[in-house]
Amino acid sequence: MAIRTSRLTPKGKRNKGQPKMKKSDITKQEIAAIIDQAEAVVNTAEAAGRELTPAEQKTFNAAMAKVEPLQERLKDELQTEANINAMRAAKQSVNTPTLVYGSTSQPRVVEPKLGAFKNSRDAHDCGLWLSAVLLRNPEARDKLEARRGSSWLATQNESSVVDGGYLVPQPLSDAIIVSREQIGATRKLVQMYPTNAETLSIPKRSTGLTVYYPGEEGAITDSSATFGAVNLVTKKRAVLTYVSNELRDDSIVPIMDVLAQEMGHALALKEDGEYINGDGTSTYGGVAGIKTLIAAATASISQFATGHDLWAETDISDLTKAMSKLADQYRVPGQLSWLCSAAFKWQVFDRLAVNSNGALSQVMVDGIPQDMFLGFPIVLSDRCPTTEAAATVACYFGNFKRATAMAERSGVRVALSEHVAFTTDRVALRATTRYDISCHEMGDTSTAGAVIGLKTAA
């Protein structure tokens, strides 16, 4: 072996004019110097064609004994330096701020407005991940490792590319879920049941106990509550879209945010379509929605007064009549609400509220205004009728949590593949989810259920 010259300057000092060395670099030099000394002992013996003498063996062992603690120190120093770099990277702005100049030419910083992601850092890092993993961009990979660490990058490659692509970072899945819940009405109304099985059976109360009047020392007649079952079978829903690889030249944050919003929007509208208008066919994933079931359960329909076939003719008595059909077992405080389209709200609820007291009723829920009418929240979905028509159920009122259930086997799972649309130079983005919806307490032809349909006059 060749003997190496020690890299250490006297007492670890740097020469004048040289940049300041990191602690880890100094430790590396100390380790190299000790190894040089140990190698020199071995080289001397090998040059003489003999084994190490006892004195040389002692010198060699003493030198190598110093290496292990220095290696432990080096490990700690490297971790500290990595943490410092990550801290500094996180402190920097995620995006270069946009400078907006007014008449005074004084710049002000404008942060990007996001719809799905909670913050621009997550959106930016998901964009870096896309560029690093799929577009093989080494600069993006280095930035992401500095910001999130190598483990955040590595753990996303869990699924085989052949089997469907790369699992995306959790913040992108979360952003799609946020967008879905912001837009959709279904999850605001149904009773949710997470499940890890394909099927789920939920007990449903059919009849309750009976009270009797026994005479003195008379026998008390017993009674039993009976229960049925609501069976849910989760099925997959999926949405697929393509993104041009030219996105590497575009702004990462808006692209990732738009993708998350669009996929969340599509999933939310599909859920609402199934929940409200589902007819039990494959068009709606086999879901029979509240519109179909209330049409069959005629006792759950409240007809507007004769001549009130237009929304402009609807008055407060038409609405309170529907509310009065709700049985006491469903009138649970905090669980009653209206479900209608935005057009119905504006033309009926808002008109009546303004004519009555000159103002619309709202309350703040988690910092977000919640529209109210007659003390009950209004949930909007344009899967409900958006135009007036005679003899049509235009609005719903009741206890939706008691009437409807959703079993969800998995949240939104998202994957990317660069191979599906390779010939068109596009990236495929796929989102899947598995759930089932059951509207089980909708009444029948003689007894109204937990939800009442408000129907215009014929």
C-alpha positions as CSV (number, residue, x, y, z in Angstrom):
1,M,0.0,0.0,0.0
2,A,1.1,3.5,-0.7
3,I,1.5,5.8,2.3
4,R,-0.8,8.9,2.1
5,T,0.2,12.3,3.4
6,S,-1.9,13.6,6.3
7,R,-4.5,16.2,5.2
8,L,-4.6,18.0,8.5
9,T,-3.2,21.5,8.9
10,P,-1.6,22.1,12.3
11,K,-4.2,21.9,15.1
12,G,-7.0,21.6,12.5
13,K,-6.5,25.2,11.5
14,R,-7.2,26.5,7.9
15,N,-4.8,28.5,5.9
16,K,-5.4,32.2,5.5
17,G,-7.8,32.9,2.6
18,Q,-9.3,29.4,2.6
19,P,-13.1,29.0,3.2
20,K,-14.2,27.9,6.6
21,M,-14.4,24.1,6.8
22,K,-17.4,22.2,8.1
23,K,-16.9,20.2,11.3
24,S,-17.7,17.0,9.3
25,D,-14.8,17.8,6.9
26,I,-12.4,18.3,9.7
27,T,-13.4,15.0,11.3
28,K,-13.0,13.3,7.9
29,Q,-9.4,14.6,7.8
30,E,-8.7,13.4,11.3
31,I,-9.9,9.9,10.4
32,A,-7.9,9.9,7.2
33,A,-4.7,11.0,9.1
34,I,-5.1,8.1,11.6
35,I,-5.7,5.6,8.8
36,D,-2.5,7.0,7.1
37,Q,-0.5,6.3,10.3
38,A,-1.9,2.8,10.6
39,E,-1.2,2.1,6.9
40,A,2.4,3.3,7.3
41,V,3.0,0.7,10.0
42,V,1.5,-2.1,7.8
43,N,3.5,-0.8,4.7
44,T,6.8,-1.0,6.7
45,A,6.2,-4.6,7.6
46,E,5.1,-5.6,4.1
47,A,8.1,-3.9,2.6
48,A,10.4,-6.0,4.8
49,G,8.4,-9.2,4.0
50,R,7.5,-9.9,7.6
51,E,4.6,-9.8,10.1
52,L,4.0,-6.9,12.4
53,T,6.2,-6.9,15.5
54,P,4.5,-6.7,18.9
55,A,5.4,-3.0,19.1
56,E,4.0,-2.4,15.6
57,Q,0.9,-4.4,16.4
58,K,0.3,-2.2,19.5
59,T,0.8,1.0,17.5
60,F,-1.6,-0.2,14.7
61,N,-4.3,-1.3,17.2
62,A,-4.1,2.0,19.1
63,A,-4.5,3.9,15.9
64,M,-7.5,2.0,14.7
65,A,-9.1,2.2,18.2
66,K,-9.3,6.0,17.6
67,V,-11.3,5.6,14.3
68,E,-14.6,4.2,15.7
69,P,-15.4,7.1,18.1
70,L,-14.5,9.6,15.3
71,Q,-16.8,7.8,12.9
72,E,-19.7,8.2,15.5
73,R,-18.8,11.9,15.8
74,L,-18.8,12.2,12.0
75,K,-22.3,10.6,11.8
76,D,-23.7,13.1,14.4
77,E,-22.0,16.1,12.6
78,L,-23.4,15.0,9.2
79,Q,-26.9,14.7,10.7
80,T,-26.7,18.1,12.3
81,E,-25.5,19.7,9.1
82,A,-28.4,18.0,7.1
83,N,-30.9,19.3,9.7
84,I,-29.5,22.8,9.4
85,N,-29.8,22.7,5.6
86,A,-33.4,21.5,5.8
87,M,-34.2,24.2,8.3
88,R,-32.8,26.9,6.0
89,A,-34.5,25.4,2.9
90,A,-37.9,25.4,4.8
91,K,-37.4,28.9,5.9
92,Q,-37.1,30.1,2.3
93,S,-40.2,31.0,0.4
94,V,-41.6,28.0,-1.5
95,N,-42.0,30.0,-4.6
96,T,-40.4,33.1,-5.9
97,P,-42.9,35.8,-4.8
98,T,-44.8,37.5,-7.5
99,L,-44.1,41.3,-7.4
100,V,-47.1,43.4,-8.2
101,Y,-46.5,47.1,-8.9
102,G,-49.1,49.8,-8.5
103,S,-49.0,53.4,-9.5
104,T,-46.3,54.1,-7.0
105,S,-44.1,51.3,-8.3
106,Q,-43.8,49.9,-4.8
107,P,-43.8,46.1,-4.9
108,R,-46.0,43.9,-2.7
109,V,-45.7,40.2,-2.3
110,V,-48.7,38.1,-3.6
111,E,-48.8,34.5,-2.4
112,P,-50.4,32.0,-4.8
113,K,-54.0,31.3,-4.1
114,L,-54.7,27.6,-3.7
115,G,-57.9,25.8,-3.8
116,A,-57.1,22.2,-2.8
117,F,-53.7,22.2,-1.1
118,K,-53.5,23.6,2.4
119,N,-50.3,25.4,1.7
120,S,-48.0,26.2,-1.3
121,R,-45.2,24.2,0.3
122,D,-47.1,20.9,-0.2
123,A,-48.1,21.8,-3.7
124,H,-44.6,22.8,-4.6
125,D,-43.0,19.6,-3.1
126,C,-45.6,17.4,-4.9
127,G,-44.5,19.1,-8.1
128,L,-40.9,18.5,-7.3
129,W,-41.7,14.9,-6.7
130,L,-43.4,14.6,-10.1
131,S,-40.4,16.2,-11.8
132,A,-37.8,14.2,-9.9
133,V,-39.5,10.7,-10.2
134,L,-41.2,10.8,-13.6
135,L,-39.2,13.4,-15.5
136,R,-35.8,12.2,-14.1
137,N,-34.9,15.8,-13.1
138,P,-31.8,15.6,-10.9
139,E,-32.1,19.3,-9.8
140,A,-35.7,18.7,-8.6
141,R,-34.6,15.5,-6.8
142,D,-31.8,17.4,-5.0
143,K,-34.2,20.2,-3.9
144,L,-36.8,17.7,-2.7
145,E,-34.2,15.7,-0.7
146,A,-33.0,18.9,0.9
147,R,-36.5,20.0,1.8
148,R,-38.1,16.7,2.8
149,G,-35.3,14.2,3.1
150,S,-34.5,11.2,1.0
151,S,-37.0,9.0,2.8
152,W,-39.9,11.2,1.8
153,L,-38.9,10.7,-1.8
154,A,-38.1,7.0,-1.6
155,T,-41.2,5.9,0.1
156,Q,-43.4,7.0,-2.8
157,N,-42.1,4.3,-5.1
158,E,-43.9,1.4,-3.4
159,S,-45.9,0.1,-6.3
160,S,-44.5,-1.5,-9.5
161,V,-44.5,0.7,-12.6
162,V,-45.7,-2.3,-14.5
163,D,-48.6,-2.7,-12.1
164,G,-49.8,0.8,-12.4
165,G,-47.2,3.4,-11.7
166,Y,-45.9,5.3,-8.7
167,L,-47.9,6.1,-5.5
168,V,-48.0,9.8,-5.1
169,P,-47.0,11.8,-2.0
170,Q,-49.7,11.9,0.7
171,P,-50.2,15.7,0.5
172,L,-51.5,15.2,-3.1
173,S,-54.0,12.6,-2.0
174,D,-55.0,14.8,1.0
175,A,-55.5,17.8,-1.4
176,I,-57.9,15.7,-3.6
177,I,-59.8,14.6,-0.5
178,V,-60.1,18.3,0.7
179,S,-61.3,19.4,-2.7
180,R,-63.9,16.6,-2.8
181,E,-65.3,17.4,0.7
182,Q,-65.4,21.2,0.0
183,I,-67.4,20.7,-3.2
184,G,-69.6,17.6,-2.5
185,A,-72.8,17.5,-0.4
186,T,-73.0,13.8,0.2
187,R,-70.3,13.6,3.0
188,K,-71.8,16.5,4.8
189,L,-75.1,14.6,5.1
190,V,-74.6,10.8,5.3
191,Q,-73.5,8.8,8.3
192,M,-69.9,7.6,7.5
193,Y,-68.7,4.1,8.3
194,P,-65.0,3.4,7.5
195,T,-64.4,-0.3,6.8
196,N,-61.5,-2.6,5.8
197,A,-63.8,-5.2,4.2
198,E,-65.6,-5.3,0.9
199,T,-69.0,-5.6,2.6
200,L,-70.4,-4.0,5.8
201,S,-73.6,-4.8,7.6
202,I,-75.1,-2.1,9.9
203,P,-77.9,-2.8,12.4
204,K,-81.1,-0.9,11.8
205,R,-83.8,-0.4,14.4
206,S,-87.1,-1.7,13.0
207,T,-89.5,-1.5,16.0
208,G,-89.1,-0.4,19.6
209,L,-90.3,-1.5,23.0
210,T,-94.0,-1.2,24.0
211,V,-95.4,0.3,27.2
212,Y,-98.3,-1.5,28.9
213,Y,-100.5,-0.7,31.9
214,P,-100.5,-3.7,34.3
215,G,-103.0,-3.8,37.1
216,E,-102.0,-4.2,40.8
217,E,-99.9,-7.4,41.1
218,G,-100.7,-8.1,37.4
219,A,-98.2,-9.6,35.0
220,I,-96.2,-7.2,32.8
221,T,-96.3,-8.0,29.2
222,D,-92.9,-8.1,27.7
223,S,-91.9,-6.6,24.4
224,S,-88.8,-6.7,22.3
225,A,-87.0,-4.2,20.0
226,T,-86.4,-5.7,16.5
227,F,-83.5,-4.8,14.3
228,G,-82.9,-5.2,10.6
229,A,-79.7,-4.8,8.7
230,V,-78.3,-2.3,6.1
231,N,-75.9,-4.1,3.8
232,L,-73.3,-2.1,1.9
233,V,-70.9,-3.5,-0.7
234,T,-68.0,-1.2,-1.6
235,K,-67.2,-0.7,-5.3
236,K,-64.4,1.0,-7.0
237,R,-64.7,4.4,-8.6
238,A,-61.9,5.8,-10.7
239,V,-60.9,8.9,-12.6
240,L,-58.0,9.1,-15.1
241,T,-56.5,12.2,-16.7
242,Y,-53.3,13.0,-18.6
243,V,-50.8,15.8,-18.1
244,S,-48.4,16.9,-20.8
245,N,-44.7,16.5,-20.0
246,E,-44.3,20.1,-20.9
247,L,-45.4,20.9,-17.4
248,R,-41.7,20.9,-16.5
249,D,-41.6,24.3,-18.2
250,D,-44.6,25.6,-16.4
251,S,-45.4,26.7,-12.8
252,I,-45.4,23.6,-10.6
253,V,-47.7,24.9,-7.8
254,P,-50.7,25.9,-10.0
255,I,-50.5,22.7,-12.0
256,M,-50.6,20.5,-8.9
257,D,-53.4,22.5,-7.3
258,V,-55.5,22.4,-10.5
259,L,-55.0,18.7,-10.8
260,A,-56.0,18.1,-7.2
261,Q,-59.1,20.3,-7.5
262,E,-60.3,18.7,-10.8
263,M,-60.0,15.2,-9.5
264,G,-61.6,16.1,-6.2
265,H,-64.4,17.9,-8.1
266,A,-65.1,14.9,-10.3
267,L,-65.3,12.5,-7.4
268,A,-67.5,14.8,-5.4
269,L,-70.0,15.3,-8.3
270,K,-70.1,11.5,-8.9
271,E,-70.9,10.9,-5.2
272,D,-73.6,13.5,-5.2
273,G,-75.1,12.2,-8.4
274,E,-75.3,8.7,-6.9
275,Y,-76.6,9.9,-3.6
276,I,-79.4,12.1,-5.0
277,N,-80.3,10.8,-8.4
278,G,-79.1,7.1,-8.3
279,D,-81.6,4.7,-9.8
280,G,-79.9,1.5,-8.8
281,T,-78.3,0.8,-12.2
282,S,-74.7,0.6,-13.2
283,T,-74.8,4.2,-14.4
284,Y,-74.8,5.2,-10.7
285,G,-72.6,2.3,-9.4
286,G,-75.7,0.4,-8.3
287,V,-76.8,3.1,-5.8
288,A,-80.5,3.9,-5.4
289,G,-80.6,7.5,-4.3
290,I,-83.0,9.6,-2.3
291,K,-84.9,10.9,-5.3
292,T,-85.7,7.3,-6.6
293,L,-86.7,6.0,-3.2
294,I,-88.8,9.0,-2.1
295,A,-90.7,8.7,-5.4
296,A,-91.6,5.2,-4.4
297,A,-92.3,6.1,-0.7
298,T,-95.2,8.5,-1.4
299,A,-95.8,9.1,2.3
300,S,-92.4,10.9,2.4
301,I,-93.6,13.5,-0.2
302,S,-95.1,16.9,0.8
303,Q,-97.0,18.5,-2.0
304,F,-97.1,22.3,-2.4
305,A,-100.4,24.1,-2.3
306,T,-102.6,24.0,-5.4
307,G,-101.3,26.5,-7.9
308,H,-97.8,26.6,-6.4
309,D,-96.2,24.8,-9.4
310,L,-93.4,27.5,-9.8
311,W,-90.7,28.4,-7.3
312,A,-91.7,32.0,-7.3
313,E,-95.1,30.9,-6.0
314,T,-93.7,28.8,-3.1
315,D,-94.5,30.3,0.3
316,I,-93.6,29.6,3.9
317,S,-96.6,27.3,4.5
318,D,-95.4,25.0,1.7
319,L,-92.1,24.6,3.6
320,T,-93.4,24.3,7.1
321,K,-96.0,21.7,5.9
322,A,-93.1,19.5,4.7
323,M,-91.3,20.0,8.0
324,S,-94.4,18.9,10.0
325,K,-94.4,15.5,8.2
326,L,-91.2,14.5,9.9
327,A,-91.8,12.0,12.7
328,D,-90.5,12.8,16.2
329,Q,-88.1,9.9,16.2
330,Y,-86.1,11.7,13.5
331,R,-86.2,15.2,15.0
332,V,-82.8,15.0,16.6
333,P,-81.3,18.4,17.5
334,G,-78.4,19.3,15.3
335,Q,-79.1,16.6,12.7
336,L,-81.8,18.2,10.6
337,S,-81.0,20.1,7.4
338,W,-82.2,21.2,3.9
339,L,-80.8,19.9,0.7
340,C,-81.4,21.8,-2.6
341,S,-79.7,23.4,-5.5
342,A,-78.2,26.9,-5.3
343,A,-80.9,28.1,-7.7
344,F,-83.7,26.9,-5.4
345,K,-82.0,28.5,-2.4
346,W,-81.8,31.9,-4.2
347,Q,-85.3,31.8,-5.6
348,V,-87.1,30.4,-2.6
349,F,-85.2,30.5,0.7
350,D,-83.4,33.8,0.1
351,R,-86.6,35.4,-1.3
352,L,-88.7,34.4,1.7
353,A,-86.0,35.4,4.2
354,V,-85.5,38.9,2.6
355,N,-89.2,39.5,2.4
356,S,-89.7,38.4,6.0
357,N,-86.9,40.2,7.9
358,G,-84.8,41.9,5.2
359,A,-81.7,39.7,5.8
360,L,-80.4,36.3,5.1
361,S,-79.6,34.0,8.0
362,Q,-76.0,32.7,8.3
363,V,-73.9,31.2,11.1
364,M,-70.1,30.7,11.2
365,V,-68.9,27.1,11.2
366,D,-65.2,26.7,11.5
367,G,-64.8,30.2,10.1
368,I,-67.0,29.4,7.1
369,P,-70.4,31.0,6.6
370,Q,-73.2,28.4,6.8
371,D,-76.6,29.4,5.1
372,M,-79.6,28.8,7.3
373,F,-83.4,28.8,6.9
374,L,-85.9,28.6,9.7
375,G,-83.0,27.6,12.0
376,F,-81.7,24.7,9.9
377,P,-78.6,24.6,7.7
378,I,-78.8,24.5,3.9
379,V,-76.6,22.0,2.0
380,L,-76.2,22.8,-1.6
381,S,-75.8,20.5,-4.6
382,D,-76.8,21.1,-8.2
383,R,-77.5,17.4,-8.6
384,C,-80.9,18.6,-7.2
385,P,-83.2,20.3,-9.7
386,T,-81.8,23.7,-10.9
387,T,-84.9,24.8,-12.9
388,E,-88.5,24.9,-11.8
389,A,-91.0,22.4,-13.1
390,A,-94.5,21.3,-12.1
391,A,-95.0,18.1,-10.1
392,T,-91.3,17.8,-9.3
393,V,-89.4,17.1,-6.0
394,A,-87.3,20.3,-5.9
395,C,-85.9,20.2,-2.3
396,Y,-85.4,17.8,0.6
397,F,-85.7,18.3,4.4
398,G,-84.9,15.8,7.2
399,N,-82.4,13.8,9.2
400,F,-80.1,12.6,6.5
401,K,-77.6,10.9,8.9
402,R,-80.5,8.7,10.2
403,A,-81.7,8.0,6.6
404,T,-78.5,7.4,4.7
405,A,-75.1,5.7,5.2
406,M,-71.8,5.5,3.3
407,A,-69.3,2.7,3.8
408,E,-65.8,3.7,2.6
409,R,-63.2,1.0,2.3
410,S,-60.3,3.3,1.4
411,G,-59.7,7.0,1.0
412,V,-58.5,8.4,-2.3
413,R,-55.6,6.5,-3.7
414,V,-53.6,8.2,-6.4
415,A,-50.9,6.9,-8.7
416,L,-48.9,8.2,-11.7
417,S,-47.5,6.4,-14.7
418,E,-45.3,7.7,-17.5
419,H,-45.7,4.6,-19.6
420,V,-49.5,4.4,-20.3
421,A,-49.3,7.4,-22.7
422,F,-45.7,7.2,-23.6
423,T,-46.3,7.7,-27.4
424,T,-48.0,11.1,-26.8
425,D,-45.4,12.2,-24.2
426,R,-47.9,12.5,-21.4
427,V,-48.1,11.5,-17.8
428,A,-51.2,9.5,-16.6
429,L,-52.7,10.5,-13.2
430,R,-55.2,8.1,-11.7
431,A,-57.4,8.4,-8.6
432,T,-59.5,5.5,-7.2
433,T,-61.7,5.2,-4.2
434,R,-64.1,2.4,-2.9
435,Y,-67.4,3.0,-1.2
436,D,-71.1,2.3,-1.2
437,I,-74.1,4.4,-0.3
438,S,-77.4,3.2,1.1
439,C,-80.6,5.2,1.6
440,H,-82.4,3.0,4.0
441,E,-84.8,5.0,6.0
442,M,-86.9,6.7,3.3
443,G,-90.4,5.5,4.4
444,D,-93.1,3.8,2.4
445,T,-96.5,4.5,1.0
446,S,-98.1,4.8,4.5
447,T,-95.3,6.1,6.8
448,A,-93.0,9.0,6.1
449,G,-89.3,8.4,6.5
450,A,-86.4,10.4,7.8
451,V,-86.2,12.6,4.7
452,I,-89.2,14.5,3.2
453,G,-89.3,15.5,-0.5
454,L,-90.8,18.9,-1.2
455,K,-92.8,18.6,-4.5
456,T,-94.2,21.4,-6.6
457,A,-97.9,21.3,-7.5
458,A,-99.1,19.6,-10.6
